[in-house]
Each structure stands twice: as C-alpha cells, then as structure tokens.
C-alpha cells in the first residue's frame, strides 16, 4: 500500500463493529499523507462506519473518497447513519475532489444525509452516484442541494468547482430531470455528464438539452437508453453548437428516429464540434438517408472521430450508406473506427415505411403519444403504490 492511498477494495469483508475495523483505523492513523481512500467491495455496519469516519476526519489531505458498493446486505435504515458519519468527516476537506457512492442501493433516503456535505464542501469536482435507486424524489433532493451550493458560491463570489456528475440507472425520469438540468445550468462548469438508463422521456430530454447549453466546456455526454424521438433530437440539435469542446456523445438506444438523427447530423454539419472522438447512435432507428447524412458530416467535419457505433439501425451492413460511412472515416485515416454491425434491423419496405418526411413525422408523433400514455400509466402506478397500506 502506498503512503498516499488506503485501499481494501474488493475484499468482500463484512465489517460490523469498531473492533472489526480497528486494524484499518490504525493504518489510516499512521498515514500522514493520505489522499485516496478506497473502501469499495466490502460491507460496513453503522458502528464500523462511525469508527472509520472518525479516523478520516483527522486527515486533511484527502482528495478521493471511493465508497462505492459498501452496503451490500445492509438494511436501508442503517445506511443514512453511515452516510451522515462519512459526510461529517469529509465536509471540511479542502482538497477533496471526488466522491464515489455508486452501486449503493440507498434510494432517496440516502441522498438526504448528503445534503449538508454537498452544500458545505464546495471544492468537490467529481460526484458519482451511479445505480443508487434515487428515483424522482432523490433526484429532486440532489438537484436542490446542488442549487443551494450554487447560491452559496454566488454569495461568496466563488466559481463552482463541479465538473463531473455521474448519475446513471437511478430512475430519475421526467420528474427530476428538469430540476437537475436547472442545477447544471446554474453551475455552468460541467465537462462530463452521464445519466444513462433513467427513464427520461422527451420533456426531460428537452430540459437537459436547454440546461446543458450553459455548460460551454462540456466534453462528455452520455444519455444512453433514455427516450428522445425527433422531439428530443431537435432540442439537442439546438444545443450541440454550444459545445465546442465536445469529445464523446452517447445517444445509443434512445429511440432517436430517422428524422431525429438527421436533425443531429445537420447540427454537427455546422462544424462547431470538431473535437468529437466518439459517437454512439446505436438502435436509433436510422435509415439509409439518415446514415448518408451522417457520412457527409464525418467526411467534412469530424476528422477526429475514432469510434462510431451504429449497430441496430435500419440499414443493411453492405449498403451504400454504410460504405459511405467507411469511406468518410477512411478519409481521416480512421478506417477501423466503425463498430460491429451484427444486429442491424431489416430495412422497412417503401410500402411499410411510406415515403418522404411526412411519414417520419407521423411515426415520431405516434411514438410521442405512446410515451405520454406510458408516463400516465407510470403516474397511476405510483399513486396506487402510495395508497397501499
């Protein structure tokens, strides 16, 4: 173990009491230059957390706290007390730049104990809350904490330090996406946002697009497996030119629609995103004309593109459109940039798909109606669950 890093990562230890962590506390106490603390892949009870937190509270140089996957098998009622202890220990750490609490299923109840930490320690640059089951309520609490931190920064004339927010697999949905978008816009400093698999639909997607336009330094955006349709793509087509530093864009499995991908390609054709290195439009319902539009953009404007994912779209692997993509990539010496195409959908016949933009527009409208119905069904289900005794 180095003199700056304490780690027991992945040891599968079940640590319940202060006695169980006594050995680790002694090690931590002897590390005057401690910067990185990695507890991931073990499980801690309340007493063990409080004991470790007391030891960490005495270490002023901590930069990274990786507490992912540390509550497996614990009761949800235990976790808030653990988080309070760690939050108290870390809230005054001036050098702390990263907190990782991913893969802890603490839900909305786990965010509340973090509010004081998030609003007090405003040196934090990287916040990782992936796969925590936050839900809409937890998302709103998180957004409110980030807004409060912003307001304190403004009062003190201090620029936000926040750069990275990872919050995938949390069922944030449309209920909290607009709140988070507002918080992102307020900070205005984000360079990396990842919110995949959150059940966010068109209205929430539009809010995120609008909010993130206030983050001109954005480099990485991952919204995989949410629902865009042409409506969401239109919003992001407007936003794309505001991100000149953008390098990675993941809109895979987002029901973009062929019309939507064309809108995105035409935004990229403005030449405002020359640094893009990675692009994912997998399972986006792209057809041959949409792929051809993208090929032209790559040829003229995306010389740095080294990774392109188009699997699962409605075009044949040996089509002229895919050939055009390969030629466009080869023009920039990136002939190997295109990913696997082993799950392409059968292109619809002209009779099935109709012709022209009206058919595409009707299809998008139908999808939006279906999504609204799903949203209403979800709301009814939520209401029913609340009525259960």
C-alpha positions as CSV (number, residue, x, y, z in Angstrom):
1,X,0.0,0.0,0.0
2,X,1.4,3.4,-0.9
3,X,1.9,6.2,1.6
4,X,-1.0,8.2,0.0
5,X,-3.6,5.5,-0.7
6,X,-5.5,3.3,1.7
7,X,-7.4,0.5,0.0
8,X,-9.2,-2.6,0.9
9,X,-11.0,-2.7,-2.4
10,X,-12.9,-5.9,-3.4
11,X,-12.0,-8.0,-0.4
12,X,-15.7,-8.9,0.4
13,X,-15.2,-8.1,4.1
14,X,-18.3,-7.9,6.4
15,X,-17.4,-5.2,8.9
16,X,-19.9,-4.5,11.6
17,X,-18.2,-3.1,14.7
18,X,-15.5,-0.7,15.6
19,X,-13.4,-3.7,16.6
20,X,-13.8,-5.1,13.1
21,X,-12.1,-2.1,11.6
22,X,-9.6,-1.5,14.3
23,X,-6.7,-2.7,12.2
24,X,-7.6,-0.4,9.3
25,X,-8.1,2.6,11.6
26,X,-4.5,2.1,12.9
27,X,-3.2,2.0,9.4
28,X,-5.1,5.2,8.4
29,X,-4.0,7.0,11.6
30,X,-0.4,6.3,10.6
31,X,-0.7,7.7,7.1
32,X,0.1,11.4,7.4
33,X,0.0,12.0,3.6
34,X,-3.3,10.1,3.0
35,X,-5.0,11.3,-0.2
36,X,-7.1,8.4,-1.6
37,X,-9.4,6.2,0.4
38,X,-11.0,3.1,-1.3
39,X,-13.5,1.0,0.7
40,X,-15.3,-0.4,-2.3
41,X,-16.4,-4.0,-2.5
42,X,-16.9,-4.6,1.3
43,X,-19.9,-4.1,3.5
44,X,-20.0,-1.9,6.6
45,X,-22.3,-1.5,9.5
46,X,-23.1,1.7,11.3
47,X,-20.6,1.3,14.1
48,X,-17.8,0.4,11.7
49,X,-18.6,3.4,9.5
50,X,-18.6,5.8,12.5
51,X,-15.2,4.5,13.6
52,X,-13.7,4.8,10.2
53,X,-15.2,8.3,9.7
54,X,-13.7,9.4,13.0
55,X,-10.3,8.4,11.7
56,X,-10.8,10.0,8.3
57,X,-11.9,13.2,9.9
58,X,-8.4,13.8,11.2
59,X,-6.9,13.5,7.7
60,X,-6.8,16.9,6.0
61,X,-5.2,15.9,2.6
62,X,-7.9,13.5,1.3
63,X,-8.6,14.0,-2.4
64,X,-10.6,10.9,-3.4
65,X,-13.2,9.0,-1.4
66,X,-14.3,5.9,-3.2
67,X,-17.2,4.4,-1.1
68,X,-18.9,2.5,-4.0
69,X,-20.6,-0.8,-3.2
70,X,-20.1,-0.7,0.6
71,X,-23.6,-1.5,1.9
72,X,-24.4,-4.9,0.3
73,X,-26.8,-6.8,2.6
74,X,-27.4,-3.8,4.9
75,X,-30.8,-2.6,5.9
76,X,-31.9,0.6,4.3
77,X,-32.5,2.0,7.8
78,X,-28.7,1.6,8.6
79,X,-27.4,3.4,5.6
80,X,-28.4,7.0,6.3
81,X,-26.5,6.9,9.7
82,X,-23.4,5.7,7.8
83,X,-23.7,8.4,5.3
84,X,-24.1,11.1,8.0
85,X,-20.9,9.9,9.6
86,X,-18.9,10.0,6.3
87,X,-20.4,13.3,5.3
88,X,-19.4,14.9,8.6
89,X,-15.9,13.5,8.2
90,X,-15.4,14.9,4.7
91,X,-17.3,18.1,4.6
92,X,-14.4,20.3,5.7
93,X,-11.8,18.6,3.4
94,X,-10.4,21.4,1.2
95,X,-8.5,19.0,-1.1
96,X,-11.4,16.6,-1.7
97,X,-12.2,16.5,-5.4
98,X,-14.0,13.2,-5.9
99,X,-16.7,11.3,-4.0
100,X,-17.9,8.0,-5.4
101,X,-21.0,6.4,-3.8
102,X,-22.1,4.3,-6.8
103,X,-23.7,0.9,-6.5
104,X,-25.2,1.5,-3.1
105,X,-28.9,1.0,-3.2
106,X,-29.8,3.7,-0.7
107,X,-32.6,5.4,-2.6
108,X,-33.9,8.8,-1.9
109,X,-33.3,8.3,1.9
110,X,-29.6,8.1,1.2
111,X,-29.4,11.5,-0.5
112,X,-30.8,13.5,2.4
113,X,-27.8,12.8,4.7
114,X,-25.6,14.0,1.9
115,X,-27.2,17.5,1.6
116,X,-25.1,19.1,4.3
117,X,-21.9,17.7,2.7
118,X,-22.8,18.8,-0.8
119,X,-23.8,22.3,0.4
120,X,-20.8,22.7,2.7
121,X,-17.9,21.2,0.8
122,X,-17.9,23.1,-2.5
123,X,-14.4,22.1,-3.6
124,X,-15.8,18.8,-5.0
125,X,-15.2,18.3,-8.7
126,X,-16.5,14.8,-9.3
127,X,-19.7,13.3,-7.9
128,X,-20.5,9.7,-8.8
129,X,-24.0,8.5,-7.8
130,X,-24.5,5.7,-10.3
131,X,-27.0,2.9,-9.6
132,X,-28.3,4.2,-6.3
133,X,-32.0,3.9,-6.9
134,X,-32.5,7.6,-6.2
135,X,-35.9,7.9,-8.0
136,X,-37.6,11.1,-8.7
137,X,-37.6,12.2,-5.1
138,X,-33.9,11.6,-4.7
139,X,-33.2,13.4,-7.9
140,X,-35.1,16.4,-6.7
141,X,-33.2,16.4,-3.4
142,X,-29.9,16.2,-5.2
143,X,-30.8,19.0,-7.5
144,X,-31.9,21.2,-4.6
145,X,-28.6,20.6,-2.8
146,X,-26.6,21.5,-5.9
147,X,-28.7,24.7,-6.3
148,X,-28.0,25.6,-2.7
149,X,-24.3,25.1,-3.3
150,X,-24.5,27.3,-6.3
151,X,-26.3,30.0,-4.3
152,X,-23.6,29.9,-1.6
153,X,-20.9,30.2,-4.3
154,X,-22.6,33.3,-5.8
155,X,-22.9,34.9,-2.3
156,X,-19.2,34.3,-1.8
157,X,-18.1,35.3,-5.3
158,X,-16.8,31.9,-5.9
159,X,-16.9,29.9,-9.2
160,X,-18.3,26.4,-9.0
161,X,-15.7,23.6,-8.8
162,X,-18.2,20.9,-10.0
163,X,-17.0,19.3,-13.3
164,X,-18.4,15.7,-13.4
165,X,-21.8,14.3,-12.5
166,X,-22.4,10.5,-13.0
167,X,-26.0,9.5,-12.1
168,X,-27.0,6.6,-14.3
169,X,-29.5,3.9,-13.5
170,X,-31.5,5.9,-11.0
171,X,-35.0,6.2,-12.5
172,X,-34.7,10.0,-12.4
173,X,-37.4,10.2,-15.1
174,X,-39.1,13.4,-16.2
175,X,-40.0,14.1,-12.6
176,X,-36.5,15.2,-11.6
177,X,-34.6,15.7,-14.9
178,X,-35.7,19.3,-15.2
179,X,-34.6,20.1,-11.7
180,X,-31.2,18.6,-12.3
181,X,-31.0,20.5,-15.7
182,X,-31.6,23.7,-13.8
183,X,-28.8,22.9,-11.3
184,X,-26.4,22.0,-14.1
185,X,-27.2,25.4,-15.8
186,X,-26.7,27.3,-12.6
187,X,-23.2,25.8,-12.0
188,X,-22.3,26.2,-15.7
189,X,-19.0,24.3,-15.2
190,X,-19.8,20.7,-16.1
191,X,-17.5,18.9,-18.5
192,X,-18.8,15.4,-18.1
193,X,-22.5,14.4,-17.6
194,X,-23.6,10.7,-17.6
195,X,-27.3,9.9,-17.0
196,X,-27.9,6.7,-18.9
197,X,-30.9,4.3,-18.2
198,X,-33.0,6.8,-16.2
199,X,-36.4,6.5,-18.0
200,X,-36.2,10.2,-19.1
201,X,-38.6,11.0,-21.9
202,X,-38.9,13.8,-24.3
203,X,-39.9,16.6,-21.9
204,X,-37.0,15.8,-19.6
205,X,-34.6,15.4,-22.5
206,X,-35.6,18.9,-23.7
207,X,-34.9,20.3,-20.3
208,X,-31.5,18.7,-20.1
209,X,-30.5,20.0,-23.5
210,X,-31.5,23.5,-22.5
211,X,-29.8,23.3,-19.2
212,X,-26.5,22.0,-20.5
213,X,-26.2,24.8,-23.1
214,X,-25.0,26.8,-20.1
215,X,-22.0,24.5,-19.8
216,X,-19.8,25.5,-22.8
217,X,-16.9,23.3,-21.6
218,X,-18.9,20.1,-21.9
219,X,-16.7,17.3,-23.2
220,X,-18.6,14.1,-22.5
221,X,-22.3,13.5,-22.6
222,X,-23.9,10.1,-22.0
223,X,-27.7,9.7,-22.1
224,X,-27.8,6.2,-23.4
225,X,-31.1,4.3,-23.1
226,X,-33.5,7.2,-22.4
227,X,-36.2,8.3,-24.9
228,X,-35.6,11.1,-27.3
229,X,-37.7,10.7,-30.5
230,X,-37.4,13.6,-33.0
231,X,-38.6,16.0,-30.4
232,X,-35.6,15.4,-28.1
233,X,-33.2,15.3,-31.0
234,X,-34.5,18.7,-32.1
235,X,-33.6,20.1,-28.6
236,X,-30.1,18.6,-28.7
237,X,-29.6,19.8,-32.3
238,X,-30.0,23.3,-31.0
239,X,-27.6,22.6,-28.1
240,X,-24.8,20.9,-30.0
241,X,-23.2,24.1,-31.4
242,X,-22.8,25.4,-27.9
243,X,-20.2,22.7,-27.0
244,X,-17.0,23.3,-29.0
245,X,-15.1,21.0,-26.6
246,X,-17.4,18.0,-27.0
247,X,-15.4,14.8,-27.5
248,X,-17.8,11.9,-26.6
249,X,-21.5,11.7,-27.4
250,X,-23.6,8.7,-26.4
251,X,-27.2,8.7,-27.6
252,X,-27.3,4.9,-28.1
253,X,-30.7,3.1,-27.6
254,X,-32.5,6.4,-27.3
255,X,-35.2,5.9,-30.0
256,X,-33.8,8.9,-31.9
257,X,-35.9,8.2,-35.0
258,X,-34.5,8.6,-38.5
259,X,-35.7,12.2,-38.6
260,X,-34.0,12.9,-35.3
261,X,-30.7,11.5,-36.4
262,X,-30.9,13.8,-39.5
263,X,-31.5,16.8,-37.2
264,X,-28.5,15.8,-35.1
265,X,-26.3,15.3,-38.2
266,X,-27.3,18.7,-39.6
267,X,-26.3,20.3,-36.3
268,X,-22.9,18.6,-36.4
269,X,-22.6,19.8,-40.0
270,X,-22.4,23.4,-38.7
271,X,-18.8,22.5,-37.8
272,X,-19.0,23.6,-34.2
273,X,-17.9,20.2,-32.7
274,X,-14.6,19.4,-34.4
275,X,-13.2,17.6,-31.4
276,X,-15.7,14.7,-31.3
277,X,-13.8,11.4,-31.0
278,X,-16.7,9.0,-30.1
279,X,-20.2,8.9,-31.3
280,X,-22.9,6.3,-30.4
281,X,-26.2,6.3,-32.3
282,X,-26.9,2.5,-31.8
283,X,-30.5,1.3,-32.1
284,X,-31.5,4.8,-33.2
285,X,-34.0,3.8,-36.0
286,X,-31.7,5.3,-38.6
287,X,-32.4,4.5,-42.2
288,X,-30.2,4.8,-45.3
289,X,-30.8,8.5,-45.9
290,X,-30.0,9.2,-42.2
291,X,-26.8,7.3,-42.4
292,X,-25.8,9.0,-45.6
293,X,-26.4,12.4,-44.0
294,X,-24.1,11.4,-41.1
295,X,-21.4,10.1,-43.6
296,X,-21.3,13.5,-45.2
297,X,-20.8,15.2,-41.8
298,X,-18.0,12.8,-40.9
299,X,-16.2,13.4,-44.2
300,X,-16.3,17.2,-43.9
301,X,-16.3,18.0,-40.1
302,X,-15.4,15.0,-37.9
303,X,-11.7,14.4,-38.6
304,X,-11.1,13.3,-35.0
305,X,-13.8,10.6,-34.9
306,X,-12.1,7.3,-33.9
307,X,-15.1,5.4,-32.5
308,X,-18.5,5.2,-34.2
309,X,-21.3,2.9,-33.1
310,X,-24.3,2.4,-35.5
311,X,-25.4,-1.2,-34.7
312,X,-29.1,-2.0,-34.5
313,X,-30.2,0.6,-37.1
314,X,-32.5,0.0,-40.1
315,X,-29.9,-0.3,-42.8
316,X,-28.0,-3.2,-44.3
317,X,-24.4,-3.8,-43.4
318,X,-23.4,-4.0,-47.1
319,X,-25.5,-1.0,-48.1
320,X,-24.2,2.1,-50.0
321,X,-24.8,4.1,-46.9
322,X,-22.5,2.0,-44.7
323,X,-19.9,2.1,-47.5
324,X,-20.2,5.9,-47.4
325,X,-19.5,5.8,-43.6
326,X,-16.5,3.6,-44.1
327,X,-15.2,5.9,-46.8
328,X,-15.7,9.0,-44.7
329,X,-13.8,7.5,-41.8
330,X,-11.0,6.3,-44.1
331,X,-10.6,9.8,-45.4
332,X,-9.3,10.7,-41.9
333,X,-7.2,7.5,-41.6
334,X,-9.8,6.1,-39.1
335,X,-11.0,3.2,-41.3
336,X,-11.3,0.9,-38.2
337,X,-13.5,3.3,-36.2
338,X,-16.8,1.7,-37.1
339,X,-18.0,-0.8,-34.5
340,X,-19.8,-4.1,-35.0
341,X,-22.8,-4.2,-37.3
342,X,-24.1,-7.7,-36.3
343,X,-27.5,-6.7,-35.1
344,X,-28.8,-4.4,-37.9
345,X,-32.6,-4.3,-38.3
346,X,-34.2,-5.2,-41.6
347,X,-34.9,-2.1,-43.6
348,X,-38.6,-1.4,-44.0
349,X,-40.0,-1.6,-47.5
350,X,-41.3,1.5,-49.1
351,X,-44.9,0.2,-48.6
352,X,-44.3,-0.3,-44.9
353,X,-42.4,2.9,-44.2
354,X,-44.2,5.3,-46.6
355,X,-42.2,8.0,-48.3
356,X,-40.9,11.5,-47.5
357,X,-40.7,13.4,-44.3
358,X,-44.5,13.3,-43.5
359,X,-44.3,9.6,-42.8
360,X,-41.3,10.1,-40.5
361,X,-43.1,12.9,-38.7
362,X,-46.2,10.8,-38.2
363,X,-44.1,7.9,-36.8
364,X,-42.5,10.3,-34.4
365,X,-45.9,11.7,-33.3
366,X,-47.2,8.2,-32.7
367,X,-44.2,7.4,-30.5
368,X,-44.7,10.6,-28.5
369,X,-48.4,9.6,-28.0
370,X,-47.3,6.2,-26.8
371,X,-44.7,7.7,-24.4
372,X,-47.3,10.1,-23.0
373,X,-49.6,7.1,-22.3
374,X,-46.7,5.3,-20.6
375,X,-46.0,8.3,-18.5
376,X,-49.6,8.5,-17.4
377,X,-49.6,4.8,-16.6
378,X,-46.5,5.2,-14.5
379,X,-48.1,8.1,-12.6
380,X,-51.1,5.9,-11.9
381,X,-48.9,3.1,-10.7
382,X,-47.0,5.5,-8.4
383,X,-50.3,6.8,-7.0
384,X,-51.6,3.2,-6.4
385,X,-48.4,2.3,-4.6
386,X,-48.8,5.3,-2.2
387,X,-52.4,4.2,-1.4
388,X,-51.3,0.7,-0.4
389,X,-51.5,0.2,3.4
